[in-house]
Amino acid sequence: MEDIIAKLTGYTFALRDALERTNESKERPQITRHLAAVAEMYALLYMHQTTAAIDHIVRKESRGHGLALLSGEEGKNVAVKWLAFMDAAGIE
């Protein structure tokens, strides 16, 4: 569980950086939604101590990442951190 939380934290900071640095106004609501999903995943992981509790959120977020990639280096970093989190969580 510790590695999963560490990877989720890395993803969170990548999203924060993307939100602070993006010049694309249309990306801000998308990043904010991702951050809200992160908050829910943290809460569910804390409460249930299992990735099964976040499976539905991860699947929904994965679709969102596939449909609308974020721009620039921050967008690439978000994608890398998301994939690292998914790998650690064992959810495909």
C-alpha positions as CSV (number, residue, x, y, z in Angstrom):
1,M,0.0,0.0,0.0
2,E,2.9,2.3,0.7
3,D,4.1,2.2,-2.9
4,I,0.6,2.9,-4.2
5,I,0.3,6.0,-2.0
6,A,3.7,7.2,-3.0
7,K,2.8,6.8,-6.7
8,L,-0.5,8.5,-6.2
9,T,1.3,11.4,-4.4
10,G,3.7,11.8,-7.4
11,Y,0.7,11.9,-9.7
12,T,-1.0,14.5,-7.4
13,F,2.1,16.8,-7.5
14,A,2.3,16.4,-11.3
15,L,-1.3,17.5,-11.6
16,R,-0.7,20.4,-9.3
17,D,2.3,21.5,-11.4
18,A,0.3,21.1,-14.6
19,L,-2.5,23.3,-13.2
20,E,0.0,26.0,-12.1
21,R,1.8,26.1,-15.4
22,T,-0.7,25.4,-18.2
23,N,-1.5,28.2,-20.6
24,E,-4.5,26.3,-21.9
25,S,-7.7,27.5,-20.2
26,K,-9.6,24.5,-21.4
27,E,-7.3,22.2,-19.5
28,R,-7.9,23.8,-16.0
29,P,-11.3,22.1,-15.5
30,Q,-10.0,18.8,-16.7
31,I,-7.0,19.0,-14.3
32,T,-9.3,20.0,-11.4
33,R,-11.5,17.0,-12.1
34,H,-8.4,14.7,-11.9
35,L,-7.4,16.3,-8.6
36,A,-10.9,15.7,-7.2
37,A,-10.6,12.1,-8.2
38,V,-7.2,11.9,-6.5
39,A,-8.8,13.2,-3.3
40,E,-11.5,10.5,-3.5
41,M,-8.9,7.8,-4.1
42,Y,-6.8,8.9,-1.1
43,A,-9.9,8.7,1.1
44,L,-11.0,5.3,-0.2
45,L,-7.5,3.8,0.1
46,Y,-7.3,5.2,3.7
47,M,-10.7,3.8,4.6
48,H,-10.5,0.4,2.9
49,Q,-6.7,-0.3,2.6
50,T,-7.3,-2.1,-0.8
51,T,-7.1,-1.0,-4.4
52,A,-10.4,-2.7,-5.0
53,A,-12.0,0.3,-3.4
54,I,-10.7,2.6,-6.2
55,D,-11.0,0.3,-9.2
56,H,-14.0,2.2,-10.6
57,I,-12.3,5.6,-10.2
58,V,-9.1,4.4,-11.8
59,R,-11.0,3.0,-14.8
60,K,-12.9,6.2,-15.3
61,E,-9.8,8.3,-15.0
62,S,-7.9,6.1,-17.5
63,R,-10.6,6.8,-20.0
64,G,-10.2,10.5,-19.3
65,H,-6.5,10.4,-19.8
66,G,-6.9,8.5,-23.1
67,L,-9.4,11.0,-24.5
68,A,-7.8,14.3,-23.6
69,L,-4.1,14.4,-23.1
70,L,-2.7,17.5,-21.3
71,S,-0.3,19.7,-23.3
72,G,3.4,20.4,-22.8
73,E,6.0,18.8,-20.6
74,E,3.7,18.9,-17.6
75,G,1.1,16.9,-19.6
76,K,3.8,14.3,-20.4
77,N,4.8,14.2,-16.7
78,V,1.2,13.7,-15.6
79,A,0.8,10.8,-18.1
80,V,4.1,9.2,-16.8
81,K,3.0,9.5,-13.2
82,W,-0.5,8.2,-13.9
83,L,1.0,5.1,-15.6
84,A,3.4,4.5,-12.7
85,F,0.4,4.8,-10.2
86,M,-1.7,2.3,-12.3
87,D,1.2,-0.1,-12.4
88,A,1.7,0.1,-8.6
89,A,-2.0,-0.3,-8.0
90,G,-2.2,-3.3,-10.3
91,I,-5.3,-1.9,-12.1
92,E,-5.5,-2.1,-15.8
